Amino acid sequence: MTQQINIRNPRTGKTDYTITPPTSEQLAEKSTHLRQAQINWQQQGLSHRIETLQQWKQAILSQKDRLKEALITDTGRLPISILEIDSFISSIDRWCRIAPDLLSEQSKNTTIPFIRLQSQLVPYPLVGVISPWNFPLLLSIIDTIPALLAGCAVIVKPSEIAPRFIQPLLETIASVPNLRDILTYIEGAGDTGANLIELVDLVCFTGSVATGKKVAEAAAKRFIPAFLELGGKDPAIVLESANIELATSSLLWGSVVNTGQSCLSIERIYVHESIFDNFVVKLTEKAQRVQLAYPRIESGEIGPIIAERQAAIIQEHLDDAVQKGAKVHCGGTVEELDGGFWCRPTVLTQVNHQMKVMAEETFGPIMPIMSFSNIEEAIYLANDSIYGLSGAVFAGEESEAIAIAQQINCGAISINDCALTALIYEGEKNSFKYSGMGGSRMGDAGIKRFMRKKALLVKTESIPDPWWFKIE
């Protein structure tokens, strides 16, 4: 019998929930059932799949309050829990709207006059999605929705750290007859995720680099595609010409939103030496006005650190920086309040790349700032990382910022703003370095990566012998 897993409440630190992972036999049975149902799901066509997802949207709307309460307990935060559900609903509408054009099968002439090329898009039968704890609902569906519309069956394993939303979500799935046989969520930890990879035809993983490497290796052994969205150490460059008010406000938001628990968070800031002191003063003033969502969840903007092990990593990075000479302007420590772990927005200077806070993913509301004297130095510092997910450039002229952005080795650069890739779904991008691999989950590729393209080469004229092979 599978052992239950105890789940910690991020606001209280208490264990108040348990999950029961499926046995390997139960998981294999689920995957077999999904594979069988996928055949009909694919054959029913795209219009049927769109109609089914719209029915699911209505079921989600009817359970919105229950989902919200589960997410609030999972994460200890309020506004972003509401945002996750709203984004979920809008994502269904967006993919349903654009899928018909993206999945249309084309026919065209070739360079040989009597050969026509006809394409067929064939979905991977069973997709596995392994999602993280920082946006538990949203990151569990970001790959799931396009995969379903592509004609795949999907099995999702969210993080064991924030699993409470699974049960109310499963109830919405069960209420849609055409959906419940081709989509399911399972509870479990890393071993359940490892078992899942052994059963699917394609895997999508969002999480740490260390676990992502294991997923990639397991997928490679089975010769199946793996789409990995991994960690980041996103840099921001602030040029001498930048609007300091705009830059400090944007970078504060980009660094501390969701308590910095986002792979798209800005984790390194490089500011031109001529505006450095003024920048630090303004950013510190603004950071000090941001409050913890404590003692009540409505008390402020900064929620608790969701994962207990992440609180230890954040404190380790802060201690390492201070020991090596960093100066703390505000914040600077992880606080334990009524059992929960909290970290106020923290501004650091006198930092360097020998410090963990400038080299490793911190995943907290920490803003370490270095000065630079010329553009070449700023670009070098921004690229001096094993990560390459996203970043930002602030400058007075758009062309000046774009010229620098084009030299930064990462998948998406926001110009005079932060983390725009989380809002602009049309921006197709690929992760650089250890920040991931595989097709983009944004843009047209977001759905096309779940399809294999088949070429049908049709001879349109009756020619008795092969034109290229004549027998005398």
Secondary structure by P-SEA (a helix, b strand, c coil): cbbbbbbbccccccccbbbbbbcaaaaaaaaaaaaaaaaaaaaacaaaaaaaaaaaaaaaaaaaaaaaaaaaaaccccaaaaaaaaaaaaaaaaaaaccccccbbbbbccccccbbbbbbbbcccbbbbbbbcccccccccaaaaaaaaabbbbbbbcccccccaaaaaaaaaaaccccccccccccccaaaaaaaaacccbbbbbccaaaaaaaaaaaaaacbbbbbbcccbbbbbbccccaaaaaaaaaaaacccccccccccccbbbbcccaaaaaaaaaaaaaaaccccccccccccccccccaaaaaaaaaaaaaaaaabbbbccccbbbbcccbbbbcbbbbcccccccccccccccccbbbbbbbccaaaaaaaaaccccccccccccccaaaaaaaaaacccccccccccccccccccbbbbbcccccccccccccccccccbbbbbbbccccccccccccccc
